[in-house]
Amino acid sequence: MTATPMSATPMKSGPTNPGVLPMRDFSQSLPMALLRAREAVMRQFRPGLRNQGVTEQQWRILRALTRAGSLEVTALAEATFLLAPSLSRILPDMEARGLITRRQLDSDLRRAVVSLTPRGLKLIGAHAPDSERTYDAIARQFGAERLEQLFTLLRELEQTLATDGHTGRARSPARRRVER
């Protein structure tokens, strides 16, 4: 059986796409497929996050700080794929709850560094077993080998698309975010 390239897949007719538009069918939209998969995965993780009283965005911040230690706000936004205005609304709540601290840099008062507190680390430790159980359940359902292949393919896709197709140069993370 020979696979048909996605670009050669004929468009399906429908009420708003009578086969005239020069684009693939909505069911073949890569961004939508990735969003559907993300939503299916997050449905597995949300109950545990709710039990800990954190949102998905707050959890991403905590995880990024666990890995990196302290981060400047702009680097934290890039690491978590949160827009700066969203981050500026989320951080004060997390700071008030004692999960993170923020401090201005002495060298540039416009810049701030965010750090994890012992309380934030304790929350991560409390949620980690539930998170790992969720990963294990996904691996059992989907297959551990297929899950590793998926991680590999997603990393390769990200790396491939992280370079400018015209020049071959790496794009900056901020520029990539704007162009989405």
C-alpha positions as CSV (number, residue, x, y, z in Angstrom):
1,M,0.0,0.0,0.0
2,T,1.5,3.3,-1.1
3,A,0.9,6.4,1.2
4,T,-0.5,9.4,-0.5
5,P,1.3,12.6,0.4
6,M,-0.9,14.9,2.5
7,S,-0.4,17.7,-0.1
8,A,-1.9,15.5,-2.7
9,T,-4.9,14.6,-0.6
10,P,-8.0,15.8,-2.5
11,M,-10.2,18.3,-0.7
12,K,-13.6,17.1,0.5
13,S,-16.5,19.1,-0.5
14,G,-18.8,20.6,2.1
15,P,-21.2,23.4,2.7
16,T,-18.5,26.1,3.0
17,N,-15.7,24.3,1.0
18,P,-17.2,23.1,-2.2
19,G,-13.8,21.9,-3.3
20,V,-12.8,25.3,-4.7
21,L,-10.5,26.5,-1.9
22,P,-6.8,25.7,-2.5
23,M,-6.2,24.2,0.9
24,R,-6.2,20.9,2.6
25,D,-9.3,19.6,4.4
26,F,-9.7,20.9,8.0
27,S,-9.3,17.3,9.3
28,Q,-5.8,17.4,7.8
29,S,-4.8,20.6,9.6
30,L,-1.6,20.0,11.5
31,P,-2.2,22.8,14.0
32,M,-5.6,21.4,14.7
33,A,-4.4,17.8,15.0
34,L,-1.8,19.0,17.5
35,L,-4.4,20.9,19.5
36,R,-6.7,17.9,19.6
37,A,-3.9,15.7,20.8
38,R,-2.9,18.3,23.4
39,E,-6.4,18.5,24.7
40,A,-6.7,14.7,24.9
41,V,-3.5,14.6,26.9
42,M,-4.4,17.5,29.2
43,R,-7.8,15.9,30.0
44,Q,-5.7,13.2,31.7
45,F,-3.6,15.7,33.7
46,R,-6.2,18.3,34.7
47,P,-7.8,16.4,37.7
48,G,-4.4,16.1,39.4
49,L,-3.6,19.7,38.8
50,R,-7.0,20.7,40.2
51,N,-6.3,18.6,43.3
52,Q,-3.2,20.7,43.9
53,G,-5.0,24.0,43.2
54,V,-2.9,25.0,40.2
55,T,-3.8,25.8,36.6
56,E,-2.0,24.3,33.6
57,Q,-0.2,27.6,33.1
58,Q,0.9,27.8,36.8
59,W,2.1,24.2,36.5
60,R,4.2,25.0,33.4
61,I,5.8,27.9,35.3
62,L,6.6,25.6,38.3
63,R,8.0,22.9,36.1
64,A,10.2,25.4,34.1
65,L,11.6,26.8,37.3
66,T,12.3,23.3,38.7
67,R,14.4,22.6,35.7
68,A,16.1,25.9,35.3
69,G,16.3,27.3,38.8
70,S,15.7,31.1,38.5
71,L,14.7,32.7,35.2
72,E,14.2,36.2,34.0
73,V,10.5,36.9,33.2
74,T,11.2,37.0,29.4
75,A,13.0,33.6,29.5
76,L,10.2,32.2,31.6
77,A,7.7,33.3,29.1
78,E,9.7,31.7,26.3
79,A,10.2,28.5,28.3
80,T,6.5,28.1,29.1
81,F,5.0,29.5,25.8
82,L,3.0,32.0,27.8
83,L,2.6,35.5,26.5
84,A,4.1,38.3,28.7
85,P,0.7,39.8,29.5
86,S,-0.6,36.4,30.7
87,L,2.5,35.8,32.7
88,S,2.2,39.2,34.3
89,R,-1.3,38.3,35.5
90,I,-0.3,34.8,36.7
91,L,2.9,35.6,38.6
92,P,1.4,37.9,41.3
93,D,-1.1,35.2,42.3
94,M,1.7,32.6,42.5
95,E,3.8,35.0,44.5
96,A,0.9,35.7,46.9
97,R,0.5,32.0,47.4
98,G,4.2,31.7,48.3
99,L,5.0,29.4,45.3
100,I,7.5,31.7,43.7
101,T,9.5,34.9,44.4
102,R,10.3,37.8,42.1
103,R,13.1,40.2,42.5
104,Q,14.4,43.0,40.3
105,L,17.9,42.8,38.9
106,D,20.2,45.3,40.5
107,S,21.8,46.0,37.1
108,D,18.5,46.7,35.4
109,L,15.4,47.5,37.5
110,R,13.1,46.9,34.4
111,R,14.1,43.2,34.5
112,A,12.9,40.7,37.1
113,V,14.0,37.2,38.0
114,V,11.5,34.5,39.2
115,S,12.5,31.7,41.5
116,L,10.8,28.7,43.0
117,T,10.2,28.8,46.8
118,P,10.3,25.8,49.1
119,R,6.5,25.9,49.2
120,G,6.5,25.7,45.4
121,L,8.9,22.8,45.4
122,K,6.8,21.0,48.0
123,L,3.7,21.4,45.7
124,I,5.7,19.9,42.8
125,G,6.8,17.0,45.1
126,A,3.2,16.4,46.2
127,H,1.9,16.3,42.6
128,A,4.8,14.4,41.0
129,P,3.5,10.9,41.9
130,D,0.1,11.7,40.4
131,S,1.8,13.1,37.3
132,E,3.9,10.0,36.9
133,R,0.9,7.8,37.3
134,T,-0.8,9.7,34.5
135,Y,2.3,9.3,32.3
136,D,2.3,5.6,33.0
137,A,-1.5,5.3,32.2
138,I,-0.9,7.1,28.9
139,A,2.1,4.8,28.1
140,R,-0.1,1.7,28.8
141,Q,-2.9,3.0,26.6
142,F,-0.8,4.3,23.8
143,G,2.2,2.1,24.1
144,A,5.5,3.0,25.7
145,E,7.5,2.6,22.5
146,R,5.0,4.6,20.5
147,L,5.1,7.4,23.2
148,E,8.9,7.5,22.9
149,Q,8.5,7.7,19.1
150,L,6.0,10.5,19.4
151,F,8.4,12.5,21.6
152,T,11.2,11.9,19.1
153,L,9.0,12.9,16.1
154,L,7.8,16.1,17.9
155,R,11.4,17.1,18.8
156,E,12.4,16.5,15.2
157,L,9.5,18.5,13.9
158,E,10.2,21.4,16.3
159,Q,13.9,21.4,15.3
160,T,13.1,21.3,11.6
161,L,10.7,24.1,11.8
162,A,13.0,26.2,14.2
163,T,15.1,27.1,11.2
164,D,14.1,29.6,8.6
165,G,13.3,27.6,5.5
166,H,14.7,30.3,3.2
167,T,18.0,31.1,4.9
168,G,18.6,28.0,7.0
169,R,19.3,30.2,10.1
170,A,17.8,29.5,13.4
171,R,14.9,31.7,14.4
172,S,14.8,33.3,17.8
173,P,12.1,32.0,20.1
174,A,10.4,35.4,20.3
175,R,10.3,35.6,16.5
176,R,8.9,32.1,16.2
177,R,6.1,32.9,18.7
178,V,5.1,36.1,16.8
179,E,5.0,34.3,13.5
180,R,2.6,31.6,14.7
